[in-house]
Amino acid sequence: MKTPAITPDGIIIPSAGAFLAAVDQRLEEILVTAGIDSSTIADIAISVSELVNNAIVHGNRSDPAKTVTVHVKISEDEVRVTVTDQGKGFAPEAVPSPIADDNLLREVGRGLFIVKNFVDEVNVATLPAGGTRVEIAKRRENRAS
């Protein structure tokens, strides 16, 4: 795969940072079309950007032959976004806390910590066939009836 593939509810990209803007654009199109408020869009966009970058760099090791898939599901109450890579998987509990004294100056290891502060739910799964799937959920702001 050399170019992004737009899907009705997301996007699939090759593992290259050059495609992060395409993910941001597609995500915004989906969320704006669904009437999601700008604050929720911002929180989701920051989180998805971090997750996609992690999937590219850490999951797929920037192998352009591998892909990252972003899938968006919107309900009346929440927005769920799933980011899936084709890497070897990882154990999120093994990632050291970025706020521990020994890790404060490290340049890596903050991705999931950042995401957890912007969304309401984070689920990480290593897939049996390989790869990691991270699903985030953000409750929708109350809307006027």
RAZI-V73666 format. One line per field, one symbol per residue. phi: phi as a letter, one per 40 degrees, with the letter a starting at -180 (. if undefined). psi: psi as a letter, one per 30 degrees, with the letter a starting at -180 (. if undefined). burial: I if it has 9 or more other C-alpha atoms within 8 Angstrom, else O. A space follows every 50 residues. Layout:
# RAZI-V73666
phi=???
psi=???
burial=???
This chain:
# RAZI-V73666
phi=.bbcbcbdbiabbccadccccccdccccdcccdcgcccccdcccccccdc ccccccccccffccccbbbbbbbbbcbabbbbbbbbccgabdccccccbc dcbdcccbgbdcccdccbbcabbbbccdchhbbbbbbbccccbcc
psi=kflkjklfgbkkllikffgeeeeeeeeeeeeeefgkleeeeeeeeeeeee eeeeeeeedfhgjffllkkkkkkkaeflkkkkkkagaflljfffkkkfgk effegkflgfeeeeeffflfkkkkkkkegllkkkklkkkkkklk.
burial=IOOIOOOOOIIIIIIIOOIIOOIIOIIIOIIIOOOIIOOIIOIIIIIIII IIIIIIIIIIIIIIOIIIIIIIOIOOOIIIIIIIIIIIIOOOOOOOIIOO OOIOOOOOIOIOIIIIOIIIIIOIOIIOOIIIIIIIIIIIOOOOO
